[in-house]
Every structure is written in structure tokens, then in C-alpha cells.
Amino acid sequence: MRLSSKTVIGFLVSSVVFIVLVVAVHQLFTTKTPGANDFYSRWKGAQLFWQEGIDPYSPEAGEAIQIGMYGRPARPDEDQVLFVYPFYTAFLLIPLVGLSYDWAQAVWLVTVMFSLIGGVILCLRLVKWQMSPWLLGVTLLWSVIFYNSARTIILGQFAALIFLWLAGSLWALKQERDILAGILLALTTIKPQMSFLIIPALLLWGGGQRRWRFVGGFTAAMAALFGLSLCLLPGWLAEFIAQVSAYPGYTITGSPIWVLTGYYFPQLGRPVEIGLSALALLLLFVQWRRLPRITAVADDLLLITGFTLIVTNLIVVRTATTNYVIMYIPLIWGLKHVSDRLPRANLWLVLFFFMSGIGGWALFLTTIKGDLEHPVNYLPLPFFLLILLWWANNRGGHKRIMGR
């Protein structure tokens, strides 16, 4: 009964805070400065479909999105700002399509902020990290002002929800709420470039452990999302694939491996990029061989999950620094193991949060070209995390997992 009361009170307090923040963001920001460009394309596409029956992948919808954002059709050398998401994204946005954009943007920005905070809290629970209230406050503050997080909020990126859903799926697995875990994992396919490796990894684990309710929950959720989408827009999958295929033609920055081999060392070229990506996948698949034998949602699963997320962002053809928020899962895992080994751990953690918070923004502000993010911003976090996971696994007093 006490737990139930705490849950109800927590929900009510969170709801009040959410509403207050929405009103504040609307009054202070969205009425004056329309933004959240990554959100607008999906919101406008969903609005056109639900209110006017217009295919969100159609040229008509694309032009309407461009006019809403640029005030004119996009030039060939500009971001085409097309819908470019699975059709079932429109289901998520149904509550917002009837609102004016200033209110929809306000609600969405606060939702993104809450998703980042909620995802970090779930990560702390996953690694059983009981922080003192003041350190928890510092951590949650960092989770919204760190460069990747703040950029995610400013752009209204769906990446924050993918992070929340994946962290929620892992937490649900730990609690043996397998159907919920499968449903949450299915929702991460809204941005498949963030989850295309972690989904088969977790399903491989689930099958090996005979957690068929988890596998079934994922399969049923995907069938429902695809089935309902096909009923409403039968040709959506082909149109979605066509827009995804065209996407690299008007985007600039590729994966971190591309940044190294194609931007800083172009003499290495495409063959080296492919070779390094293949090597990363090979190392990952070697670790995946252990997944069916892992008997519980424990450190070894979280470590392999973290490595999978890092490799995902290292090799994916087109990524974004906003997508990096999903790597907070291995970051918090690694920081927990470092804090368990270092004296005055809280001091070091605060120093890390401060330095990373300042450093991320300093790197962005000193390298920005016009309104374009410099490719160097793609490098620090994934390579830092590789070092952190290696240290935590091999030298942090933690039982060796990788390569066992």
C-alpha cells in the first residue's frame, strides 16, 4: 500500500511539474522562437495524414513540410526535411496534431526532457546505483545540459524516447516483466538506425534463456504496428524505404569511423572505413556468442548491451550526436564501476559531469561552421566509452567479461 501511495503521489507531482514546464516553455520560448526542426517534420506529416488524409511520404506532404520550415520549397543542396520515419510514428503524435505548433512544440520539448531524465533514472536502477540526493540532482541536471542531451531537446529529437524505451525494456527484463520489455523494445524501431543491432542481440539473449514472453511481446507489438500501418497506408513501407535511401544524398556527416577515414584521413578512403566497420562487427558478434548462456539480467548482459550500442553508433551510415544519448546506458554502467573503485568517488563524478558538460559545449562552439555541427563532435563520446568499458571490464576490479 505504501508503494502504491508513493507511485500515485509521484505521478501527480510529475504531472504538475510537466504542465508547469509546458506552460513556461510555451510562454518564454515557443511563442517567440519556433524550432525543434526534427520534430516539426514528423508532426506536420502526421497532421497532414490525420486531418487531411495526405500521405506523409508524398511530394505534396514534403513540400508542405518544407514551406512550413523554410517558407519555400527546399533547394536540392538543403536538408529536404522529409517525414523519413516509419508510418507508425504518426500514432505517437495523434495527441499533438490538433494543437497549434507553438503548443505542440512546448509539449514535445518537455516530453523529450522528461524522457532523458527518466532514462537516466532507469539506468541508475539497472546498475543498482543508490546515489545521495545531492549527487542524484547533479546527475539529472547533467542529463539535460550535457551537449548531446541539450541538442536533443533543442531539436526535439525522438532519440530521447528511444533511450527511455530501451532503458525501460532492460529494466522490465530485470523485473521479469517480459511482455512490457518486448513492447518497449518494439517501439525503439521508430528510429531503426539506433536499435538495429540491439534488437537482434536482446532477442538472441531472450531466445537462449527461453524468455518467450519477451520474444512474443516484441513480435506481437511489431505485428500490430506494421499491420495497423498497412491498413491505414498500404504502401507506406516502400515509400519509407525510398525516403531512407535518399537521405544520405542530402546529409553530410557519416559515422565516427567515416569521420576518421573520410574526413580527417581521406587517403584511407572507403575500403578502410568498410574494413574497420567489419572489424567492429566481428568483435561484437564474438561477444554475442555468449548471450544465450547468460542466465540473468546482470552485469555481463549490460556490458554486451553497452558495447552493442557503441558499435551501432560507430558504424551506422548516418548518425547524429543526438542519437548518442542512447549510449548513456554504457556510460552509467562504466561510471558505476569506476565509482566503486576510486577513493572520493563522488568528487571525481562531479568533476566528470562538470568537465564533460563544459567540454562538449566548448568543442561545439569553437568548431561550428555557420549553422553546421563540425564532424569532430562525433568522436569524443563513443571512443571515450570504449576506453571506459575496457577499463571497467579489465582493470576496475570487475570480473572479466569481454573475451571470456
VMD Tcl script that draws the C-alpha trace (Angstrom):
set ca {
  {0.00 0.00 0.00}
  {2.88 2.39 0.82}
  {4.45 1.69 -2.57}
  {1.13 2.34 -4.26}
  {0.75 5.67 -2.44}
  {4.27 6.71 -3.39}
  {3.57 5.85 -7.02}
  {0.36 7.88 -7.09}
  {1.98 10.87 -5.38}
  {4.98 10.66 -7.68}
  {2.72 10.56 -10.74}
  {0.69 13.56 -9.54}
  {3.77 15.62 -8.73}
  {5.37 14.73 -12.07}
  {2.18 15.66 -13.91}
  {2.01 19.06 -12.20}
  {5.69 19.73 -12.95}
  {5.15 18.64 -16.56}
  {2.21 21.02 -17.04}
  {4.01 23.93 -15.39}
  {7.06 23.37 -17.59}
  {4.93 23.16 -20.74}
  {3.27 26.49 -19.94}
  {6.64 28.07 -19.10}
  {8.31 26.79 -22.28}
  {5.35 27.98 -24.32}
  {5.32 31.47 -22.82}
  {9.07 32.02 -22.74}
  {10.22 30.19 -25.85}
  {7.94 28.54 -28.40}
  {5.63 31.53 -28.90}
  {8.69 33.61 -29.79}
  {11.05 31.13 -31.46}
  {9.59 28.24 -33.46}
  {12.14 25.44 -33.58}
  {12.51 21.72 -32.84}
  {13.11 21.11 -36.55}
  {13.48 17.34 -36.19}
  {10.09 17.20 -34.52}
  {8.34 19.51 -36.98}
  {8.79 17.24 -40.00}
  {7.13 14.31 -38.22}
  {4.45 16.44 -36.56}
  {3.48 18.13 -39.82}
  {3.48 14.84 -41.72}
  {1.26 13.25 -39.06}
  {-1.03 16.27 -39.02}
  {-1.46 16.16 -42.79}
  {-2.38 12.49 -42.62}
  {-4.79 12.58 -39.67}
  {-6.52 15.85 -40.62}
  {-6.43 15.80 -44.42}
  {-5.68 12.20 -45.38}
  {-2.45 13.18 -47.17}
  {0.26 10.55 -47.45}
  {3.13 11.87 -45.24}
  {5.68 10.41 -47.71}
  {4.12 12.11 -50.73}
  {5.70 15.05 -52.61}
  {2.71 17.14 -51.50}
  {3.46 16.45 -47.84}
  {7.18 17.00 -48.38}
  {6.57 20.41 -49.92}
  {4.17 21.40 -47.14}
  {6.81 20.48 -44.54}
  {9.48 22.45 -46.41}
  {7.28 25.52 -46.72}
  {6.42 25.34 -43.04}
  {10.09 25.18 -42.13}
  {11.84 27.27 -44.80}
  {8.96 29.38 -46.07}
  {9.58 27.87 -49.53}
  {10.38 24.50 -51.16}
  {13.84 23.22 -50.21}
  {16.72 23.61 -52.63}
  {18.45 20.41 -53.78}
  {21.54 21.25 -51.68}
  {19.48 21.66 -48.47}
  {18.12 19.19 -45.98}
  {14.86 18.05 -47.58}
  {13.24 17.75 -44.11}
  {11.01 14.86 -45.25}
  {8.99 12.61 -42.94}
  {11.58 9.77 -43.20}
  {10.24 7.81 -40.18}
  {8.16 4.63 -40.00}
  {4.49 5.39 -40.51}
  {3.57 4.27 -37.01}
  {5.36 7.36 -35.68}
  {2.10 9.09 -36.61}
  {0.30 7.07 -33.90}
  {2.57 8.57 -31.24}
  {1.76 12.09 -32.38}
  {-2.04 11.82 -32.51}
  {-2.47 13.82 -29.24}
  {-0.46 16.73 -30.70}
  {-1.73 17.10 -34.27}
  {-4.77 19.13 -33.18}
  {-2.63 21.70 -31.38}
  {-1.03 24.79 -32.88}
  {2.67 24.24 -33.44}
  {3.75 26.53 -30.59}
  {1.81 24.38 -28.10}
  {2.76 21.09 -29.75}
  {6.41 22.11 -29.66}
  {6.20 23.07 -25.98}
  {4.62 19.74 -25.04}
  {7.17 17.84 -27.10}
  {10.25 19.64 -25.73}
  {9.18 18.90 -22.16}
  {8.44 15.29 -23.15}
  {11.96 14.98 -24.54}
  {13.40 16.46 -21.34}
  {11.40 14.07 -19.16}
  {12.47 11.15 -21.36}
  {16.14 11.94 -20.82}
  {15.70 12.26 -17.06}
  {13.56 9.12 -16.89}
  {16.05 7.15 -18.97}
  {18.92 8.13 -16.68}
  {16.92 7.17 -13.58}
  {16.17 3.76 -15.11}
  {19.87 3.30 -15.93}
  {20.78 4.03 -12.31}
  {18.29 1.39 -11.19}
  {19.64 -1.09 -13.72}
  {23.14 -0.87 -12.25}
  {21.81 -0.66 -8.65}
  {23.36 2.73 -8.03}
  {21.96 4.37 -4.90}
  {23.14 7.98 -5.16}
  {22.84 10.53 -2.41}
  {20.13 13.13 -3.14}
  {22.60 15.89 -3.99}
  {24.61 13.67 -6.36}
  {21.40 12.45 -7.99}
  {20.42 16.07 -8.52}
  {23.77 16.82 -10.16}
  {23.43 13.74 -12.37}
  {19.92 14.63 -13.53}
  {20.96 18.22 -14.18}
  {23.84 16.92 -16.29}
  {21.41 14.67 -18.18}
  {19.65 17.71 -19.67}
  {22.50 20.24 -20.08}
  {25.20 17.92 -21.47}
  {25.80 18.81 -25.12}
  {24.19 15.71 -26.63}
  {21.18 15.99 -24.32}
  {20.64 19.71 -24.79}
  {20.93 19.37 -28.57}
  {18.36 16.56 -28.41}
  {15.97 18.84 -26.53}
  {16.55 21.86 -28.76}
  {15.93 19.85 -31.94}
  {13.00 17.95 -30.45}
  {14.72 14.68 -31.36}
  {12.93 11.34 -30.96}
  {16.28 9.89 -29.81}
  {15.38 10.73 -26.20}
  {12.31 8.49 -26.37}
  {14.35 5.66 -27.92}
  {16.77 5.95 -24.99}
  {13.89 5.89 -22.49}
  {12.21 2.90 -24.17}
  {15.40 0.86 -24.36}
  {16.33 1.61 -20.76}
  {12.74 0.73 -19.84}
  {12.96 -2.53 -21.77}
  {16.14 -3.55 -19.94}
  {14.60 -2.57 -16.60}
  {11.44 -4.56 -17.39}
  {13.58 -7.61 -18.26}
  {15.31 -7.28 -14.92}
  {11.90 -7.18 -13.21}
  {10.76 -10.18 -15.32}
  {8.03 -8.10 -16.94}
  {8.83 -9.66 -20.26}
  {5.79 -8.64 -22.32}
  {6.31 -4.99 -21.37}
  {10.01 -5.34 -22.24}
  {9.14 -6.69 -25.68}
  {6.65 -3.89 -26.38}
  {9.14 -1.20 -25.35}
  {11.85 -2.77 -27.49}
  {9.48 -2.75 -30.49}
  {8.88 0.97 -30.01}
  {12.60 1.66 -30.47}
  {12.16 0.80 -34.17}
  {10.75 4.30 -34.65}
  {14.44 5.20 -35.15}
  {15.82 1.92 -36.52}
  {19.32 3.39 -37.01}
  {19.57 3.49 -33.20}
  {18.29 -0.02 -32.49}
  {19.10 -2.20 -35.49}
  {21.83 -4.09 -33.58}
  {20.47 -4.10 -30.05}
  {17.19 -5.71 -31.12}
  {18.72 -8.93 -32.50}
  {21.14 -9.01 -29.56}
  {18.37 -8.92 -26.98}
  {16.19 -11.34 -28.93}
  {19.14 -13.73 -29.14}
  {19.50 -13.49 -25.38}
  {15.76 -13.91 -24.85}
  {15.61 -16.99 -27.06}
  {18.65 -18.54 -25.36}
  {17.07 -18.00 -21.96}
  {13.67 -19.18 -23.19}
  {12.09 -15.87 -22.25}
  {9.43 -16.47 -24.86}
  {7.05 -13.89 -23.40}
  {9.68 -11.25 -24.15}
  {10.20 -12.50 -27.70}
  {6.44 -12.86 -28.15}
  {5.75 -9.37 -26.77}
  {8.19 -7.88 -29.26}
  {6.80 -9.90 -32.16}
  {3.19 -9.08 -31.33}
  {3.93 -5.37 -30.92}
  {5.76 -5.24 -34.24}
  {2.93 -7.12 -35.96}
  {0.42 -4.65 -34.53}
  {2.47 -1.60 -35.57}
  {3.08 -2.89 -39.08}
  {-0.39 -4.34 -39.52}
  {-2.26 -1.22 -38.49}
  {0.10 0.92 -40.56}
  {-0.52 -1.22 -43.64}
  {-4.26 -0.99 -43.11}
  {-4.15 2.80 -42.99}
  {-1.47 3.34 -45.64}
  {-0.79 0.15 -47.63}
  {2.26 1.46 -49.49}
  {3.99 3.09 -46.54}
  {6.88 0.61 -46.23}
  {8.08 1.07 -49.82}
  {7.74 4.84 -49.50}
  {9.61 4.83 -46.20}
  {12.47 2.80 -47.70}
  {12.64 5.19 -50.66}
  {12.96 8.22 -48.38}
  {15.57 6.48 -46.23}
  {17.55 5.55 -49.36}
  {17.53 9.18 -50.49}
  {18.50 10.51 -47.06}
  {22.31 10.14 -47.40}
  {22.17 12.25 -50.56}
  {21.35 15.45 -48.66}
  {23.09 14.80 -45.33}
  {26.73 15.49 -44.68}
  {28.27 13.66 -41.75}
  {28.53 9.89 -41.63}
  {29.61 7.59 -38.82}
  {32.53 8.31 -36.46}
  {34.56 5.79 -38.46}
  {33.76 7.82 -41.59}
  {34.84 11.00 -39.78}
  {38.26 9.41 -39.25}
  {38.68 7.72 -42.64}
  {36.75 10.08 -44.88}
  {37.18 13.48 -43.26}
  {40.43 13.62 -41.28}
  {42.33 10.96 -43.20}
  {40.67 10.84 -46.64}
  {43.68 8.98 -48.01}
  {42.40 5.92 -46.12}
  {39.19 6.03 -48.11}
  {36.14 3.84 -48.28}
  {37.97 0.46 -48.13}
  {39.47 1.24 -44.72}
  {36.11 2.55 -43.48}
  {34.43 -0.70 -44.53}
  {37.26 -2.75 -43.04}
  {37.11 -1.02 -39.66}
  {33.33 -1.31 -39.57}
  {33.56 -5.02 -40.40}
  {36.17 -5.49 -37.67}
  {33.94 -3.75 -35.12}
  {31.04 -6.00 -36.11}
  {33.23 -9.09 -35.91}
  {34.35 -8.20 -32.38}
  {30.73 -7.56 -31.47}
  {29.49 -10.88 -32.87}
  {32.20 -12.69 -30.91}
  {30.68 -11.26 -27.74}
  {27.16 -12.09 -28.88}
  {28.06 -15.79 -28.83}
  {27.83 -15.59 -25.04}
  {24.36 -14.07 -24.97}
  {22.32 -17.31 -24.99}
  {24.32 -18.57 -21.99}
  {23.84 -15.54 -19.76}
  {21.46 -16.70 -17.07}
  {20.20 -13.41 -15.68}
  {19.88 -9.71 -16.45}
  {23.24 -9.00 -14.88}
  {26.42 -7.06 -15.50}
  {27.56 -9.18 -18.40}
  {24.33 -8.54 -20.33}
  {24.54 -4.81 -19.61}
  {28.17 -4.73 -20.72}
  {27.47 -6.50 -24.01}
  {24.42 -4.28 -24.47}
  {26.61 -1.22 -23.98}
  {29.23 -2.47 -26.41}
  {26.47 -3.12 -28.95}
  {25.18 0.44 -28.63}
  {28.67 1.89 -29.09}
  {29.34 -0.21 -32.19}
  {25.92 0.81 -33.55}
  {26.90 4.47 -33.45}
  {30.42 3.80 -34.72}
  {29.35 2.06 -37.93}
  {25.87 3.28 -38.89}
  {25.94 5.01 -42.28}
  {24.30 8.18 -40.97}
  {24.14 9.03 -37.30}
  {23.71 12.19 -35.22}
  {25.15 13.41 -31.96}
  {21.58 13.43 -30.65}
  {21.46 9.66 -31.17}
  {24.35 9.37 -28.73}
  {22.00 9.74 -25.77}
  {21.32 6.01 -26.07}
  {24.95 5.45 -25.07}
  {24.18 6.84 -21.61}
  {23.36 3.21 -20.80}
  {27.00 2.02 -21.08}
  {28.21 5.37 -19.72}
  {26.33 4.96 -16.45}
  {27.37 1.29 -16.26}
  {31.01 2.29 -16.63}
  {30.81 5.22 -14.21}
  {29.24 2.96 -11.59}
  {32.17 0.55 -11.79}
  {34.71 3.37 -11.70}
  {33.00 4.92 -8.67}
  {33.11 1.56 -6.86}
  {36.89 1.50 -7.19}
  {38.04 5.08 -6.74}
  {38.51 6.90 -3.44}
  {36.47 10.09 -3.16}
  {34.35 8.78 -5.99}
  {31.66 11.46 -5.66}
  {34.23 14.20 -6.15}
  {35.52 12.52 -9.31}
  {31.99 12.06 -10.61}
  {31.11 15.72 -10.09}
  {34.37 16.66 -11.81}
  {33.46 14.39 -14.73}
  {29.98 15.88 -15.06}
  {31.40 19.41 -14.92}
  {34.24 18.81 -17.37}
  {32.14 16.85 -19.85}
  {29.35 19.43 -19.64}
  {31.70 22.33 -20.31}
  {33.90 20.39 -22.74}
  {31.09 19.26 -25.01}
  {29.74 22.77 -25.48}
  {33.23 24.26 -25.82}
  {34.06 21.80 -28.60}
  {30.82 22.62 -30.41}
  {31.13 26.41 -30.09}
  {34.78 26.54 -31.15}
  {34.31 24.34 -34.21}
  {30.88 25.29 -35.55}
  {30.83 26.42 -39.19}
  {27.86 28.62 -39.92}
  {24.92 26.58 -38.68}
  {26.62 23.21 -39.25}
  {27.92 20.98 -36.49}
  {31.58 20.09 -37.09}
  {32.33 16.36 -37.57}
  {34.77 16.41 -34.64}
  {31.76 16.46 -32.30}
  {31.04 12.86 -33.32}
  {34.30 11.48 -31.93}
  {34.73 12.05 -28.17}
  {31.83 10.13 -26.60}
  {31.96 6.74 -28.42}
  {35.76 6.43 -28.17}
  {35.75 7.57 -24.54}
  {33.14 4.91 -23.83}
  {35.24 2.20 -25.45}
  {38.10 3.12 -23.10}
  {35.76 3.33 -20.11}
  {34.22 -0.09 -20.77}
  {37.64 -1.63 -21.34}
  {38.91 -0.21 -18.03}
  {35.81 -1.21 -16.08}
  {35.96 -4.72 -17.51}
  {39.68 -5.38 -17.28}
  {41.13 -3.21 -14.56}
  {38.31 -1.90 -12.46}
  {38.22 -4.84 -10.09}
  {35.30 -6.23 -12.06}
  {35.22 -9.85 -13.06}
  {36.47 -10.09 -16.64}
  {33.62 -10.50 -19.11}
  {34.76 -9.49 -22.56}
  {36.53 -12.24 -24.41}
  {35.68 -14.90 -21.84}
}
mol new
graphics top color blue
foreach p $ca { graphics top sphere $p radius 0.5 }
foreach p [lrange $ca 0 end-1] q [lrange $ca 1 end] { graphics top cylinder $p $q radius 0.2 }
display resetview
